[in-house]
Amino acid sequence: MAMQPGAQDREAIKKVSQEERFALLKGEVPEFMGRSKVDRPAKVLGICGSPRKGNTEWMLRKLLDGAKKAGAETEIILLREKNIKACDGCLTCEAGGKDRKGICRIEDDMQGIYPKLLEADALLFGTPVYFEMLSGLLKNFMDRTCPIWPRLEGKPAGGIAVAEEGIGKAIENLRTYCSVCEMRWVGSVTALAKDPEEVAQHEDIERQLERLGKRVVAIVTE
């Protein structure tokens, strides 16, 4: 039996009317998003691809804190807390090409995440490094954005990666995804750490994260 979206995601969907949600998924701009950027704070969404609470989440939250200090509204999605099934490659969502309807037939927590991605003015990604690549959690999430990725075009994006020994191609993985979606890559911050709270001891990393968060908001509002 198909799983339904979690309670938190159902509540999030309720904040956007059904008419507005359908408009988002069709790539249209509903009235509440048609306001000038100076009339509302920028919305910055963070996607955390770590399976545990540790350095990746800490860095992503600090990145979002920088955006908040620049006046943005921020939110973080912890993929480890979501029920997101693997894309089964049915290709149903690809009907219509770039004018696709934005609908995935898999009923899970992605149904509540799609509107958040479309509403966001900027996206920030966080991943631990496994085998010199991004995490499976984050890759699975990216695969499931197939129904809406054409609607992400032009959004500023950035990312962070944490590894024990080497970042490898993790940031390159993030940049490749953003390039495919034609998002505007702003920058990244990386760190080497083994213990869950190790990165928090480095003030220079925290400063870099704050600067990047502020830079993302500056690009949104320029």
ZAMARGU-4260 file (C-alpha; in steps of 0.2 Angstrom, whole numbers, plus 5000, padded with zeros to 4 digits):
<rodrens>
0) 5000/5000/5000 | 5007/5017/4995 | 5013/5028/5010 | 5005/5045/5013 | 5014/5061/5016
5) 5020/5063/5034 | 5010/5074/5046 | 5022/5089/5045 | 5022/5089/5026 | 5003/5089/5026
10) 5003/5104/5037 | 5015/5112/5026 | 5004/5109/5011 | 4989/5117/5020 | 4998/5133/5021
15) 4997/5134/5002 | 4979/5134/4994 | 4975/5120/4982 | 4974/5133/4968 | 4991/5140/4972
20) 4999/5123/4973 | 4992/5117/4956 | 4999/5134/4949 | 5016/5130/4956 | 5016/5113/4949
25) 5011/5119/4932 | 5026/5132/4933 | 5014/5147/4935 | 5017/5160/4947 | 5002/5162/4959
30) 4997/5179/4966 | 5006/5176/4983 | 5022/5174/4974 | 5019/5188/4961 | 5024/5201/4974
35) 5040/5211/4972 | 5055/5204/4981 | 5056/5220/4991 | 5038/5216/4998 | 5043/5200/5007
40) 5059/5192/5013 | 5068/5180/5002 | 5064/5161/5005 | 5080/5150/5007 | 5077/5131/5008
45) 5091/5120/5015 | 5091/5101/5010 | 5102/5090/5022 | 5107/5074/5015 | 5115/5067/5031
50) 5109/5051/5039 | 5113/5058/5057 | 5114/5074/5067 | 5132/5080/5065 | 5144/5091/5055
55) 5134/5092/5039 | 5118/5097/5048 | 5128/5110/5059 | 5136/5117/5043 | 5120/5119/5034
60) 5111/5127/5048 | 5125/5140/5050 | 5124/5143/5031 | 5105/5146/5034 | 5109/5157/5049
65) 5119/5168/5037 | 5105/5169/5025 | 5093/5174/5040 | 5105/5187/5046 | 5103/5195/5028
70) 5084/5195/5030 | 5079/5179/5023 | 5066/5167/5029 | 5074/5150/5030 | 5069/5132/5032
75) 5079/5115/5033 | 5073/5098/5027 | 5081/5084/5035 | 5080/5070/5023 | 5084/5056/5036
80) 5067/5061/5044 | 5057/5059/5027 | 5049/5044/5019 | 5056/5046/5001 | 5056/5031/4990
85) 5067/5028/4976 | 5063/5034/4958 | 5057/5019/4949 | 5060/5026/4932 | 5042/5025/4926
90) 5045/5041/4916 | 5027/5046/4919 | 5033/5063/4926 | 5043/5067/4910 | 5027/5069/4899
95) 5027/5086/4891 | 5046/5089/4892 | 5050/5105/4901 | 5031/5109/4901 | 5028/5093/4912
100) 5014/5094/4924 | 5025/5092/4939 | 5017/5076/4946 | 5025/5060/4953 | 5014/5045/4955
105) 5023/5039/4970 | 5014/5044/4986 | 5027/5048/5000 | 5034/5064/5008 | 5040/5071/4992
110) 5023/5077/4989 | 5025/5089/5003 | 5042/5094/4998 | 5038/5099/4979 | 5029/5115/4984
115) 5043/5120/4996 | 5056/5118/4982 | 5045/5128/4970 | 5042/5142/4982 | 5060/5144/4988
120) 5070/5158/4980 | 5086/5149/4983 | 5091/5131/4988 | 5106/5126/4998 | 5112/5108/4999
125) 5122/5099/5012 | 5130/5081/5011 | 5143/5070/5020 | 5155/5063/5008 | 5154/5044/5005
130) 5167/5036/4993 | 5171/5054/4987 | 5153/5057/4981 | 5137/5064/4989 | 5127/5054/5000
135) 5114/5041/4994 | 5100/5051/5004 | 5104/5066/4994 | 5105/5058/4977 | 5089/5049/4980
140) 5081/5065/4983 | 5088/5073/4968 | 5082/5059/4957 | 5064/5062/4964 | 5065/5080/4958
145) 5063/5074/4940 | 5044/5080/4940 | 5049/5098/4944 | 5067/5101/4939 | 5063/5112/4924
150) 5054/5124/4937 | 5071/5126/4947 | 5079/5136/4933 | 5087/5152/4938 | 5086/5149/4957
155) 5103/5153/4966 | 5110/5137/4974 | 5125/5133/4985 | 5131/5118/4995 | 5142/5111/5009
160) 5151/5095/5010 | 5160/5086/5025 | 5173/5072/5023 | 5184/5063/5034 | 5199/5063/5022
165) 5195/5071/5006 | 5180/5080/4998 | 5182/5070/4981 | 5169/5074/4969 | 5155/5078/4981
170) 5154/5097/4977 | 5156/5093/4959 | 5141/5081/4961 | 5131/5096/4968 | 5136/5108/4954
175) 5132/5095/4941 | 5114/5093/4948 | 5112/5112/4948 | 5119/5114/4931 | 5107/5101/4924
180) 5093/5111/4932 | 5100/5127/4926 | 5101/5134/4943 | 5114/5148/4947 | 5128/5141/4957
185) 5134/5153/4970 | 5147/5144/4980 | 5152/5131/4992 | 5160/5128/5009 | 5169/5111/5013
190) 5177/5104/5029 | 5187/5089/5035 | 5180/5081/5051 | 5178/5064/5059 | 5168/5067/5075
195) 5150/5073/5074 | 5154/5090/5083 | 5172/5093/5076 | 5168/5106/5063 | 5160/5117/5076
200) 5177/5120/5084 | 5183/5130/5068 | 5177/5148/5069 | 5184/5151/5051 | 5172/5138/5044
205) 5158/5147/5053 | 5163/5164/5045 | 5164/5156/5028 | 5146/5149/5030 | 5139/5165/5036
210) 5147/5174/5021 | 5140/5162/5009 | 5123/5163/5016 | 5123/5182/5015 | 5129/5181/4997
215) 5115/5169/4992 | 5102/5182/4998 | 5111/5196/4990 | 5109/5187/4973 | 5091/5184/4976
220) 5087/5202/4980 | 5099/5210/4968
</rodrens>
